[in-house]
Amino acid sequence: MTQAAYKHFATTDSQPSAQALFDKAASLHDDFGGSYCILPENQGQKPASEQNTGEILEQGFLPKSGEFYVMQFLDLSHLDEMLALQDRVYADLPDSEKNFIIPKTREFFEKHLTSGHPIIGVVCGDQIVAQSIIRTPSVTDPKTGMTDMPHLSDLPVDTLTIMQGVLCDPAHRGNKLMQGMVKQWLSWAGANGRSNAVAEIEVRNHHSWSVFIDEGLWLVSIGHDKSDGSNLYNAHQALPEDGRIKYKAIKKIGEEFTNVAKGESFTTCPTQDLQQQKALMDLGYACRGWDKSSKTMAFTKAQP
Ligand SMILES: CC(C)(COP(=O)(O)OP(=O)(O)OC[C@H]1O[C@@H](n2cnc3c(N)ncnc32)[C@H](O)[C@@H]1OP(=O)(O)O)[C@@H](O)C(=O)NCCC(=O)NCCS
């Protein structure tokens, strides 16, 4: 598949109709051979309490299968499909990786949505094929859902935005849907006044933490879940108003790392060596990239 040709679809309406975007998408699909995506201009501008209304964030065609998809905020009408996706993902995980997710109950999803916290989802045909829960805590509703991130308590609770429960249907992996949801999350959260983006990821789940790093979050500490013995990377980054984190992820140890980390105190560490990573993090280092081929992480002493 060739690189996506992105088309902006200008509109004077606060939200283009799904049909209008679909028609535009269908005509561009013919012109560009299916390799593009349409981004509405007005995205993520409303306060959290008004978000759970099915608002469309982007839509286009999946790079691998060519299926039409809509990325949108989910609402209570999607509950059955959200639970069905969670069941499919959980059933597909091998026993050794079941702890990559903490399955949520119907009551959890209901309470989350009715309390004004958003969920981003990707709809393909009549299925939800990916979803991400976003928590926007406040002084009156301070629960973060994070397991063991002590330095969170230093950050004012109403500056936090937390992504959790990220799921992608096994048949739809590798379409950059997680990456798309993380981008939309950051853009929405920045526009809605949140200045600290946070997530936690099981340390073996490189398909997940690598996406957060690619989008500019840094792994700042390692937490421990006493309930099942999991070790969890805590990812954090300060979020500018436009939601566009400027940090470039380091993907190759060598010249690229040296150039990106110029002026910063930096070092490397094997991906498997949690003890050394912990020691570095205790010294104020954060992981801001990894080299997949050599399984080496890049640490710098700069703080998010
Ligand atoms: C983690 C997860 C959400 C990623 O979803 P995704 O939409 O496939 O993600 P992206 O397409 O943006 O790519 C992310 C990574 O998945 C990899 N990937 C590509 N095709 C894949 C496939 N068929 N199966 C698994 N992973 C694949 C990509 O190569 C990329 O990894 P890399 O950065 O190491 O190269 C998905 O694998 C998943 O649902 N896993 C089980 C639940 C889970 O672990 N959730 C995360 C909790 S923090």
The ligand as an SDF file (V2000), in Angstrom:
LIG
                    3D

 48 50  0  0  0  0  0  0  0  0999 V2000
   -1.8370   -3.2480   21.5480 C   0  0  0  0  0  0  0  0  0  0  0  0
   -2.9080   -3.1610   20.4620 C   0  0  0  0  0  0  0  0  0  0  0  0
   -4.0680   -2.3070   20.9730 C   0  0  0  0  0  0  0  0  0  0  0  0
   -2.2930   -2.5130   19.2170 C   0  0  0  0  0  0  0  0  0  0  0  0
   -3.3420   -2.2980   18.2650 O   0  0  0  0  0  0  0  0  0  0  0  0
   -3.0680   -1.9890   16.7110 P   0  0  0  0  0  0  0  0  0  0  0  0
   -4.1890   -1.1320   16.2420 O   0  0  0  0  0  0  0  0  0  0  0  0
   -2.7480   -3.2050   15.9800 O   0  0  0  0  0  0  0  0  0  0  0  0
   -1.7930   -1.0840   16.8150 O   0  0  0  0  0  0  0  0  0  0  0  0
   -1.0120   -0.3640   15.6370 P   0  0  0  0  0  0  0  0  0  0  0  0
   -1.4630   -0.8290   14.2870 O   0  0  0  0  0  0  0  0  0  0  0  0
   -1.0920    1.1150   15.9180 O   0  0  0  0  0  0  0  0  0  0  0  0
    0.4540   -0.9330   15.8240 O   0  0  0  0  0  0  0  0  0  0  0  0
    0.9610   -1.1730   17.0900 C   0  0  0  0  0  0  0  0  0  0  0  0
    1.9040   -2.3380   17.0580 C   0  0  0  0  0  0  0  0  0  0  0  0
    1.2220   -3.5530   16.7420 O   0  0  0  0  0  0  0  0  0  0  0  0
    1.9760   -4.2550   15.7360 C   0  0  0  0  0  0  0  0  0  0  0  0
    1.1990   -5.1620   14.8810 N   0  0  0  0  0  0  0  0  0  0  0  0
    1.1020   -5.0800   13.5680 C   0  0  0  0  0  0  0  0  0  0  0  0
    0.3650   -6.0980   13.0930 N   0  0  0  0  0  0  0  0  0  0  0  0
    0.0350   -6.8500   14.1320 C   0  0  0  0  0  0  0  0  0  0  0  0
   -0.7060   -8.0430   14.2590 C   0  0  0  0  0  0  0  0  0  0  0  0
   -1.2540   -8.6680   13.2220 N   0  0  0  0  0  0  0  0  0  0  0  0
   -0.8550   -8.5550   15.4940 N   0  0  0  0  0  0  0  0  0  0  0  0
   -0.3200   -7.9440   16.5520 C   0  0  0  0  0  0  0  0  0  0  0  0
    0.3740   -6.7980   16.4640 N   0  0  0  0  0  0  0  0  0  0  0  0
    0.5550   -6.2590   15.2670 C   0  0  0  0  0  0  0  0  0  0  0  0
    2.5780   -3.1490   14.9490 C   0  0  0  0  0  0  0  0  0  0  0  0
    3.7030   -3.6680   14.2310 O   0  0  0  0  0  0  0  0  0  0  0  0
    2.9930   -2.2200   16.0490 C   0  0  0  0  0  0  0  0  0  0  0  0
    4.0970   -2.7350   16.7720 O   0  0  0  0  0  0  0  0  0  0  0  0
    5.5410   -2.1450   16.6460 P   0  0  0  0  0  0  0  0  0  0  0  0
    5.4160   -0.6960   17.0260 O   0  0  0  0  0  0  0  0  0  0  0  0
    6.3000   -2.9730   17.6080 O   0  0  0  0  0  0  0  0  0  0  0  0
    5.9010   -2.3570   15.2130 O   0  0  0  0  0  0  0  0  0  0  0  0
   -3.4240   -4.5760   20.0550 C   0  0  0  0  0  0  0  0  0  0  0  0
   -2.3120   -5.3750   19.7370 O   0  0  0  0  0  0  0  0  0  0  0  0
   -4.2490   -5.2570   21.1550 C   0  0  0  0  0  0  0  0  0  0  0  0
   -5.4650   -5.0610   21.2410 O   0  0  0  0  0  0  0  0  0  0  0  0
   -3.6020   -6.0710   21.9750 N   0  0  0  0  0  0  0  0  0  0  0  0
   -4.2850   -6.8220   23.0390 C   0  0  0  0  0  0  0  0  0  0  0  0
   -4.7980   -5.9090   24.1350 C   0  0  0  0  0  0  0  0  0  0  0  0
   -3.7100   -5.0210   24.6640 C   0  0  0  0  0  0  0  0  0  0  0  0
   -2.6110   -5.4510   24.9140 O   0  0  0  0  0  0  0  0  0  0  0  0
   -4.0560   -3.7270   24.8460 N   0  0  0  0  0  0  0  0  0  0  0  0
   -3.1250   -2.7440   25.3410 C   0  0  0  0  0  0  0  0  0  0  0  0
   -3.3140   -2.5160   26.7830 C   0  0  0  0  0  0  0  0  0  0  0  0
   -2.1950   -1.2370   27.3390 S   0  0  0  0  0  0  0  0  0  0  0  0
  1  2  1  0
  2  3  1  0
  2  4  1  0
  2 36  1  0
  4  5  1  0
  5  6  1  0
  6  7  2  0
  6  8  1  0
  6  9  1  0
  9 10  1  0
 10 11  2  0
 10 12  1  0
 10 13  1  0
 13 14  1  0
 14 15  1  0
 15 16  1  0
 15 30  1  0
 16 17  1  0
 17 18  1  0
 17 28  1  0
 18 19  1  0
 18 27  1  0
 19 20  2  0
 20 21  1  0
 21 22  1  0
 21 27  2  0
 22 23  1  0
 22 24  2  0
 24 25  1  0
 25 26  2  0
 26 27  1  0
 28 29  1  0
 28 30  1  0
 30 31  1  0
 31 32  1  0
 32 33  2  0
 32 34  1  0
 32 35  1  0
 36 37  1  0
 36 38  1  0
 38 39  2  0
 38 40  1  0
 40 41  1  0
 41 42  1  0
 42 43  1  0
 43 44  2  0
 43 45  1  0
 45 46  1  0
 46 47  1  0
 47 48  1  0
M  END
$$$$
